[in-house]
Amino acid sequence: MKSPLLSLPGAVPAEGPDEGVAAHYGDLFREQRALADGTGFVDLSHRGVLTVTGDDRLSWLHLLITQHVSELPAGRATEALVLTANGHIEHALYLVDDGTTIWVHVEPGTQGALLAYLESMKFFYRVEVADRTEEFALVHLPAGSIVNLAEGEAAAVRETPYGRDVFLERGRLEEFAAAHGPAVGVLAHEALRVEAHRPRLGFETDHRTIPHELGWIGTAVHLQKGCYRGQETVARVQNLGKPPRRLVFLHLDGSEVHLPGSGTPVRLAADGPDGRKLGFVTTSARHHELGPIALALVKRNVPVDAELVAESTAAAQEVVVEP
């Protein structure tokens, strides 16, 4: 779904999963600094939006996801996963309940499959699930933003440590931009996400990723809740073993012109570019202060002090998930 904010001056369209919104508006580092300082907003209107209504909405959703939401207070933001029967990550949900409706945003293009799964699990519960992507859009106000939303301006708001996710009527996007700009592109948003070590579905995940590998235990997975699909794998790894891979943060050699892209092999620097593959880059970005950075998934037994190389780019690692 193409955002009307692509008509703003300087807008350069994003590609890949973020197609439909702006990658940047002409000055990537200025936009990053604006977000870091709590100014501007990010157009995330390409993300999917679902709602769940009905008297049983919280108790029903509680049975299907990794998070404890049966008694979720109105206005409290949380995040959750839907797992396969084998415990692999299938969906990531970012949600808030406003007292009558659960508002959820998800990765672009995943809302249809998630909706189909949720519909198949309704049974006798008093719930209604709807894809509201064509009606409502998401924008992000960064942490520290002093924007005061007018009454009725937002349909719902998720307050998080990283800022506010604002659900608003899609037709009000241009009005919102005029009132609360400047607009900031998704590349700046992604750079700050990488800096914060925050995983993203479809970027840090593949078909066999389990939550422990990405540090999603505790934030998106509640360990003291009842049964849900994939819960046996979560409990077994948590109590009896270790995940096969772990997420790391990489400081990349700043002298390289090109960033290593998603999927770039990661190896021990001592073994050179022909050494054994130990993992791969998931997301890379240029940061306004840190320079080139990345997230990567590596084998759990890679030493935490090992110097790495992403293809031909030297990479110093920081631990995100303990081995």
N, C-alpha and C positions, 0 to 999 in steps of 0.2 A: 504494500500500500504506500503510494508516493506521498510524502509530506508536502503540504503547501509552503512550508518554511524553506524548501529548496529554492524558492524564488527570492530569498533574501540576498542582499549584496554579498558577493564573494563565496557563496555556497558551492562546495565541491561535493558531488554525490559520493556516498560510501558504496563499497562493493561487498560482494559475498553475503554473509548472513545479515549484515546491517544495511543492505540495499534498501533504499526508500527514504533515508534521512541523510543529513549532511555529515560527511567525514570531518570537515572543518569549514571555516568561513574565512580562510585566507591567512591565518596566523596561528599555527598549532600551539606554539609555546605561550603566546599571549593568552590563548583560550585556556590552557592548562593552569596558568597562574591565576586567572580569574576564578576558576573552580576551586583551586586551593585556597583562595582568599575569601570564598563564600559568596561570589558574585556570579551573575548570569544563571542560565539554566541549560539543560541538555534536552534536545528533542529526541525522545525515545518512542515516538508514535508508531514505529514499525513493530513494536512488541505486541504479542497477543494479550487480550484481556478477556477473562472469564468472570462470571458472577455465579454465586451459589446462594439461593434463597430457600426459605422454608424453615419450619420449626425445628427440624432435625439436622440442620446444615452442619453444625459443629460436631455433634456426636457421630454423624455419618462420615464426615471427612476424616475425623480422627481415626477411623478404622482403616483408611486407605493409604495414609501418608506416614512418613517417618517422624513427624512432629506431633507433640502433645497439644491438641487444640480443642479438646472437648469442653474445657472451661476457659477458653481464650477470652480475656476481657475486651470489650469494645475499644477500638482505637489502638490496640497493641499490635505492632508489626511483628511478623515472624516469617520464616522461610522453611520450606520442606521439600522432600523428594518423593517421587514415586519410583519404586524399584521393581525389577523383574523378579520372578520367583527365585532366581539364583542370586539375588542381591545386587545386581548391576543397576546403575543409575539410568533411568528412562526419562524422567521429567524433573525439572526444578521449578518450584512454585514460590512466588513472593507474594504474601497475602496479608490482608488486614480485614477484620470484621467491624462494620460500622454500627452494629446493634441489630440490624435487620438483614444485612447482605454481606457475604464474604466477597471481597474484591481480590482478584488474582491477576498478576501479570507473569508472562512466561516468554521464553525465547521466540523470536519471530518464526512463524510457520509451524510451531509445535502445538498450537491451541486446538487444532482439529483432532489430532490423535489423542490428546489429553481429554477433550470433550467426549470423544467416543468411548474411552475407557471409563470415565466417570458415569456416563449414561448407562453403560452396561452393568454398573454396580449399584444402581438405585434401589432395586428390589421394592420393598414395601415402605421405604423411608419417605418421609414428607420433605422432599427436596426438589428443587428445580435448578438445573444447570444450564447456562446460556453462554454462547460466544458473543461477546459484546465489542469485538475488535472494530467493527465498522462504525460503531456509535461512539466509542470512547477511546481516547488516546492517552499515552503516558508521557509526562515530562518529569525531569529530575532537577530539584533545587539542591545545591550542594550544602554540606554541613557549614554552619555559620551564616547561612543566608538570612537576611533580615526582611525578606519579602513577607508581607502580610497579605494573605489571601482573603479576598472579600467574601462575605457570606454568600454561599451558593455558587462561588466561582469553581470550586472543585466538587466532584461527585464523591471522592474519598481521598484520603491522604495516608501514606505509610511513613511514619516517623522512624528513622533508623540512625545509627551512629554516623552514617555516611551522608546523610541528608534526607530530603523528603521526596518520596515518589508520589506524584500528583496525578490522579485520574481525572480527566476533564472531558467534556463533550468535544468530539473531534472538530466540530465546526467552530470552536473557540480557540483553536491553536494560534491563529494569527493575532487575535485579540490578546492572548496571553503573552505572546512574544513582544508585542508593542508595549505592554504594561510592565514586563519583568525581564526584558533583555539586559545584556546582549545574549544572543543565542550562541551556544558552544557546541562544537561537533563531537561525534562519538569517539574520534581518535583521542581527544583529550580525556574523555570519560574513561576510555580503556586504559590509558597510561596510568591514571590514578588507581584504577582497579588492580592493575598488575603490581603497582607499588604497594598496595594494601594486601597483596597475596590472596585476593579473593577469586576463587574458581568460578568458571562460567560453563554451563552446559554446552556441549558441542565444540568447545575450545579446549578446556582441560579434561574433557571426558571422551572416551571412545566406547566401543560396544562392551568392554569388559571392566570398566571402571567401577570400583566400589567406594562408598563414602569415606572410608578410613584413609584412602590414598590422598585425598584432597583436603583433609582437615575439616570436613563437613560434620564430623561427630561433635555434638554439642550445639552447633549453630543451626543445623538443618535436621539433625537426627537426635531424637530424645531417647536415651537408653533405659528410662524407667517407665516406658509405656507398654501397652499390651501388644498383641500380635497384629502384624500387618504383612503384606506380601514382601518377601525378602528378609524378614526380621531374623530368621534363623542364621543366615549368613552374617548379618551384622553382629549378632550376639556371639557367634562362634569365633569370629576374628577378634572381637573386642576382648573376649575372655580367655581364649586358648591360643591365639597366634598373632601374627603380624601381617599387614597387607603386603603384597608382592612388590608394590611400587610406592613411591612417595613424591609429593610435590616439592619442588625447590624453586627458589628465586635466584635468578642469575644476573650478575653485573657483567655486561658484555664489553668487549674491547671497543673503546670509542673511536679508534682510528679507522675502523671498517666503515666503508660507505654504505653497504647494504646490510639490513637487518636479516638475521636468519629467520626464515618463515616458519609457519606452523608445520610440524612434521620433520623439521631438520634434525638429523641424528645427533645425539650427544654422546661423546666418548671421553675417555681419560686423555688429558693433554699429553701425558707422557707417551701414550700409544700413537698419537698422531691421527691424521684423517683416515687412515686405513685400519685403525684399531677396532676392537669389538664395540658394537653399539650397546650403550647402557641405558638409553632412553631417548626422548625426543622433545623438542621445543613445542609448547602448546600455544603460547601467545608472546609476541615480542612488541616492544613499543619504544619510542623515543621520549624520555622524560625531561621536563624543563630544568631539573636540578641534577638528577642522577645520571643523565645521559641514556645510552641504550640499555634496556633492561628486558628481562623475559621471565616467564614461568616455564617450567619443564617438568615432565614426569620421568623419573629415573628409577632404576632397580633399588630396592630397599637397602641392599648391602653395599652400595657405593659409599665409600668413606666420606664423612661430612666435611672433611678438610681437603678433599681431592680437588685439584685444579682440573677443570673440564674444558672441552672445546665443542662448540656447536658448528659442525662442518669445519670451517677454517677459522672461526671466530673464537678467541680465548674467552672463557667464562668462569668467573669466580662465583661459587654458590653460597647461598644462605639457606639455613634449614627452615622449612615451613612445617613439614610433618616429620616428627622424630622417627628415626629408623627403628 
